[in-house]
Amino acid sequence: MYDLTEDQEALVGAVRDFASSALAPHAIEWDQTKHFPVDVLREAGELGLGGIYAQEDVGGAGLTRSDAVLIFEEIAKGDTTIAAYISIHNMVVWMIDTYGNEEQRQQWVPALASMEQLGSYCLTEPEAGSDASALTTSAVRDGDEYVINGVKQFISGAGSSSVYIVMTRTGGPGPKGISAIVVPDGTPGLSFGPNEKKMGWNAQPTRQVVFDNVRVPVANLLGEEGTGFHIAMKGLNGGRVNMGACSLGGAQWALDQAVRYLKERKAFGKLLVEQQSLLFTLADMETELQAARGLLRRAAWALDTNAPDVVSLCAMAKRFATDVSFTAANAALQLHGGYGYLADYGIEKVVRDLRVHQILEGSNEIMRLIVGRALVDDAA
Amino acid sequence: MKIVVLVKQVPDTYGERTLDPATGWIDRAGSDAVIDEIDERALEVALSYKDSHKGTEVVVLSMGSKAVTVGLRKGLAMGADSAVHVLDAALEGADVGWTAAAIAAALTSTGFDLVIAGNESTDGGGGVVPAMVAERLGLAHMTFLESVDISADQVAGERTTGQGTLRVHASLPAVISITENLPEARFPNFRGIMSAKKKPFRVASLGDLGIDPAVAFAGVGRSVVLQATKRPARTAGTKIVDEGNAGVKLADFLVAGHLI
């Protein structure tokens, strides 16, 4: 489990080349100017980042979740925000590839896998976040069409995406009344709120998505009516592991910067790295990040093998990795002193970016709920 | 069309590179090994021809230690069809003459219409191997090309000399080397990486190539490093103070350094 295969070494190497040349040199500027680099995402698509674990017959790379967890850590070292968006995009691609019928797969996946088109995942609503199964966006059948009405909140990529997977209520209350429907951009009645002003994640747009009598063919339904919540949760298992890996990559980059800085910077007549208390901080950061890496790889393995405890493992990995990575990035900022607070050093950006990973893809409180319930139920 | 691209694995120029004081050879263990960037551009020339000419076969060929496998696999991941690795303990520390002899034999054994190499390497390099290979094969060579135009039966391009630009062409088969002026290489993509290990990968010893080192290298003098000197510490640069003629002084300085 601990040694990468020769293929994985090569995959990670290719991502490193891409992230260090196409992302890292621009990350600060994109953050400062709130620029969503759609052209660079196309390059990412050429590399294979658009459909990492989608099947090859529709343009995916056909890799495993164990590969993906390594890949996301590496992208995030270049730009955490772009890495996180690529994770969301892959969740959309995976859902269509996995739950779509042959026609839907052929229709949507190839352009998404190449990232010529981008995807957005629409679950959260203004009044339904952690309690996602309380969502109220409705899809009412009218002949061969669904008529969708409602509002989705905090939607990454909204306004730039071509494909929206929308969790809608087609039946009664609760999770069993929810269906997943694909809504293409440009459908009449589909509109977007203003780009939200955020603490971080500035290099990707976050908007409301508004549905006002949006009509789509019934053929755009993914899976069966009433399976949408199941699909949404399945997607999130992988999304959580990816997001943990994105946190880890950002924090690892910040730690690497801190090590370098402490080996150069002198105070009180010696290098900072010779101050034992600072060395201990580095040691704690390294230890916690390695622990997160181990847990993430374990969860990815559980996804690959469809292990019985996969949901709980993904939740543990997400909770732990996003928490310790935020703490490590914040420690890296502190170790840089005043420079850490300057945008030019890139550390404060990573801290701001990683903060939201503790909230999204299921907040870390929900992760504890999943882990705790599984523990109690198993023991019963 | 069968194009063989010569690639050399070198220490990454990104890091500090050092010489082994005992042998005077470059310390290859001291830094990450990568395909020389100019050779990647040579591969890009071949691959972009292949993009527009289906049926083109691209082979990456390298001589070096076991570690070269990684670089050749990257070449396959980028899109080459097969790889040839000349691996033989007798070649350790080979100089340009021995290297050219071994590569020429490997090329003869592999077969080719066109050989493309980088013009020089960023580690221990003399910038002469492509020409020496062509000499051994008895073929036309055009080196230091800054543009390349491949057609079915000939290769053409431009090379810059101190006096001007030469437009050159040669009938195939031929050997060319290219400069950094050619486009940057593509990234290997995931699909390429995963398919790389299914592609033919030939490891050939000198014996496999029909070379008996005792015979083949007899009389081919082999250069030996007598002494290696560390690069001197950087000294202060030249300051030009503008007294109304700074432009002229600057131009003179650049001309003296053959920089313009």
Interface residues (C-beta under 8 A of the other chain):
Chain A: E6 D7 A10 L11 G13 A14 D17 F18 E43 E46 L47 G48 L49 I52 E56 A61 G62 L63
Chain B: R73 K74 A77 F187 P188 N189 F190 R191 I193 M194 A196 K197
